[in-house]
Amino acid sequence: MISSIQTYEILRPLFPGIVSVLRAIPDVDAHDLHRLDEKLAAQPAKPSKIDKSKRDLFKKITSRLIGRNVGQLFKKEVYILDLPTMHIIKDKPRSAIDAPEGAGLERLFAPSAPT
C-alpha cells in the first residue's frame, strides 16, 4: 500500500492524467480524489514518510481493488436467452432414379433415340 501511495505521489505532478486511472475505479467519490490531490499538493514531496490521512484516503479510494481479482471485478455479465433449436435438414444421398432429372432411361427408350 505504501509503495502505491508513493508511486502516485511521485507520478502525479509529472503526469496529471494519472488521476483518470483512479477515476476509472467504480464507485469512486470525486470529492475524495480532490481531497487526496489537495493533500499531495499541500505538503512538500517527502517519499520517506507517508501521512496517515493520505494513506487512509488512498485506501478508501482503492478499497474495491485491493485483494480482489481485477479481471473478475470488472467482468461484464453475459445473458444468453433461451434460443429455439435449429433444425437442419440433412440431404440424403439420392439415387439416380430419384433425382429430379431422372436416370435418363426415358431417353434411351425414346422412339427417336439413335440406334
C-alpha positions in Angstrom: 0.0 0.0 0.0 2.8 2.4 0.9 4.6 1.8 -2.3 1.4 2.5 -4.3 0.9 5.8 -2.5 4.5 6.8 -3.0 4.3 5.9 -6.7 1.1 8.0 -7.1 2.6 10.9 -5.1 5.7 10.9 -7.4 3.9 10.5 -10.7 1.0 12.9 -10.0 3.0 16.1 -10.6 4.7 14.7 -13.7 1.7 13.1 -15.3 -1.6 15.0 -14.4 -3.6 12.4 -16.4 -2.9 9.7 -13.9 -5.9 10.9 -12.0 -8.1 9.4 -14.7 -6.8 5.9 -13.7 -8.3 6.4 -10.2 -11.5 7.9 -11.6 -12.0 4.7 -13.7 -12.5 2.7 -10.5 -16.2 2.1 -10.0 -18.0 3.9 -7.2 -15.1 6.4 -6.5 -16.1 9.6 -4.9 -14.7 12.6 -6.8 -14.6 14.6 -3.6 -12.2 12.0 -2.1 -9.9 12.3 -5.2 -9.9 16.1 -4.9 -9.0 15.9 -1.2 -6.2 13.5 -1.9 -4.8 15.8 -4.6 -5.0 18.7 -2.1 -3.1 16.8 0.5 -0.4 15.9 -2.1 -0.1 19.5 -3.3 -0.1 21.0 0.3 2.9 19.1 1.6 6.4 19.1 0.0 7.3 15.8 -1.6 8.7 13.5 1.2 8.6 10.0 -0.1 10.2 8.6 3.1 7.2 9.4 5.3 3.5 9.0 4.3 0.9 10.9 6.2 -1.8 8.7 7.8 -4.6 10.8 6.3 -3.2 10.4 2.8 -2.9 6.6 3.4 -6.5 6.4 4.6 -7.8 8.4 1.7 -5.9 6.3 -0.8 -7.0 3.1 0.9 -10.6 4.4 0.7 -10.3 5.1 -3.0 -8.7 1.8 -3.9 -10.5 -0.4 -1.4 -12.6 -2.1 -4.2 -9.4 -3.2 -5.9 -7.2 -4.4 -3.0 -7.1 -8.2 -2.6 -9.5 -8.8 -5.4 -9.1 -10.3 -8.9 -9.4 -7.2 -11.1 -10.4 -9.3 -14.1 -13.4 -10.6 -12.3 -14.2 -7.3 -10.7 -14.9 -5.5 -14.0 -16.4 -8.6 -15.7 -19.5 -7.9 -17.6 -22.3 -10.3 -17.1 -23.4 -12.3 -20.1 -27.1 -13.2 -20.5 -28.0 -15.8 -23.0 -31.6 -16.0 -23.9 -33.3 -19.3 -24.5 -32.9 -19.6 -28.2 -35.0 -22.1 -30.2 -33.2 -25.1 -31.6 -32.3 -25.0 -35.2 -33.5 -28.0 -37.2 -31.1 -28.6 -40.0 -32.4 -30.9 -42.8 -29.7 -33.2 -44.0 -29.9 -34.1 -47.6 -29.9 -37.8 -48.0 -27.8 -39.1 -50.9 -30.3 -39.7 -53.7 -30.0 -42.4 -56.3 -30.1 -41.5 -60.0 -33.7 -42.7 -60.3 -34.9 -40.4 -57.5 -33.1 -37.3 -59.0 -35.4 -34.6 -60.4 -33.9 -35.1 -63.9 -34.3 -38.8 -63.6 -31.8 -41.5 -64.6 -32.2 -40.7 -68.3 -33.8 -44.1 -69.1 -36.6 -42.4 -71.0 -34.1 -41.0 -73.5 -32.7 -44.5 -74.1 -36.1 -45.9 -75.0 -37.5 -42.9 -76.8 -38.6 -43.6 -80.4 -36.2 -41.0 -81.7 -33.2 -42.5 -80.0 -30.2 -43.3 -82.2 -29.6 -46.9 -82.7 
